Amino acid sequence: MLDHLIRRATVVDGTGGPAYPADVGIRDGRIAVVAEPGAVTEEAVTSEDADGLVLAPGFVDPHTHYDAQLFWDPYATPSMNHGVTTVAGGNCGFTLAPLHPDRPEDADYTRRMMARVEGMALAALEEGVDWTWSSFREYLDALEGRIAVNAGFMVGHCALRRHVMGPDAIGGQPTPAQMDAMLTLFHDAMDAGAWGLSTTQSATHSDGDGEPVASRHARPEELLALCRAVGEHEGTQLEAIVAGCLDRFSDEEIDLLVDMTAVAGRPLNWNVLTIDAAVPDRVPRQLVPSERARAAGGRIVALTMPILTPMNMSLGTFCALNLLPGWGEILALPVPERVERLRDPATRAEMLRRADSEEAGVFRRLADFGRYVIGDTYSAANEGLSGRVVNDIAAERGQEPFACLVEICAADDLRTVLWPMPTDNDPASWELRQRTWEHEDVLLGGSDAGAHLDRMCGAPYTTRFLGDCLRGRKLVPLTTAVKMLTDDPARLFGLRERGRIEEGFHADLVLFDPERIDAGPATLVHDLPGDSPRLDSKAVGIVSVRVNGVETLRDDKVTGAVPGTVLRSGRDTRTVSTA
């Protein structure tokens, strides 16, 4: 007997092939039968009529930071609401394990680092996670049986360094004995099911003390030793961030990334490829590592987002504005001193100059302050400004746009929410995206879901992209879009029997209304531990989500079921060839 039968669905199976009508039966967590409508004679415990609805494989998000959130939110919201059934975590060199059992202060260091570098609320990290593990195996075991999505995790280079070197991980180099200890620790993690190594060399990544995170101090020989270790385990991967990921790679960075994948014999993915027709040389430059890697026997995959991710900024809290050259030290001052500096015309002129300089890289897109939209305000002086464009307000007041923005924010003690209008929303940029997505080493992803919680909301990229493909720009057909969200990432990670609707595969499924599928606007909610805020987005048109055959969501409401699996390398992933 079938556990559940979905009748008369329009199946888009993830292969990129044509859609077709079918009945799909589920038994014991797997797809038991895919047949023509009416052809299934086996009885089912439950069934539903899906006429007019699309049934697709569950979406796979290749770049998240749900490492902590899954402890207080096993449903990985809002990703699961938007059809995501499998998430990859432990990215960018940052994980919550391993932790040294004899140094309880390491957990506090990790919490403060994650709060700074990934925008996770410190109160949520302190109150929502029990921090009882030491080894990576214990961390994975702590999640097993209590999550609604499937989740796999890389090992963060920063945690490895901190465990072995303690505070010397910042600024120091491992002795031969420490390097051996790091490799032993790393092998233990991969034996437990870690997906491989994640690391960062990005200048934007600093810890809770404002110091470069531990992996930024690693020399190439250390990185390559860890990469060789990755190649000794079945079903493993690499994920790396370098400074050039934000704009253009240097020659040295290209050499390093190519050496890493070639030494490991494993795919390496990086995040995130920004596509803007105003910078035509960026995409070709950023794909040079992929071309060179293939020649060297490796593979390098660039993640890129198929939507413009809504972001909110503030002069009062840490955000992307802090990463503009010379801005960090000013925006780190106490609020009264910060306001005084920001009101100084000479200071503002220098800030604007550096924000629009070559050294700002991809962050130059934040420098057109006249195009910002005012979000939430908190003072009588700013009443009626919410939703208005700074250029319009500045013209009314006879002010330069940045000076106008500063005065608005100062009236709110810098709490004003700011929404930058994207500069790359032009037809030429969308045409360039369409062409870039066709490259064999470009993959959709980079949501950062679970991180930067009150500043950006990338999780809904799946439904927003599908809605755009069906009713918006229609840059790719639905069948291609579904493949890009399902089978493509599943194949990159070597996921066993996931990513397609096929008999014998795990029943990770999303049922949606093609006439309505979309994502609602990002809204600020206070539902994290400690009443901390985050941006949320409602899914539109998602009828049902199933993970391993069990329904986890119906009409945007979680069911309470937690059928997700901690996906472990080797057991749940196979080695992906780089040849």
Beta strands, then each sheet from edge to edge (+ up, - down):
strand 1: 2-11
strand 2: 20-27
strand 3: 30-35
strand 4: 44-49
strand 5: 54-57
strand 6: 59-61
strand 7: 84-89
strand 8: 150-153
strand 9: 155-156
strand 10: 196-200
strand 11: 237-241
strand 12: 267-271
strand 13: 299-304
strand 14: 373-374
strand 15: 418-419
strand 16: 442-444
strand 17: 509-512
strand 18: 518-519
strand 19: 523-525
strand 20: 534-536
strand 21: 539-540
strand 22: 542-547
strand 23: 550-554
strand 24: 557-558
sheet 1: 3+ 2- 1+ 4+
sheet 2: 3+ 2- 1+ 5+ 17- 22+ 23- 24+
sheet 3: 6+ 7+ 8+
sheet 4: 9+ 10+ 11+ 12+ 13+ 16+
sheet 5: 14+ 15-
sheet 6: 18+ 21-
sheet 7: 19+ 20-
end
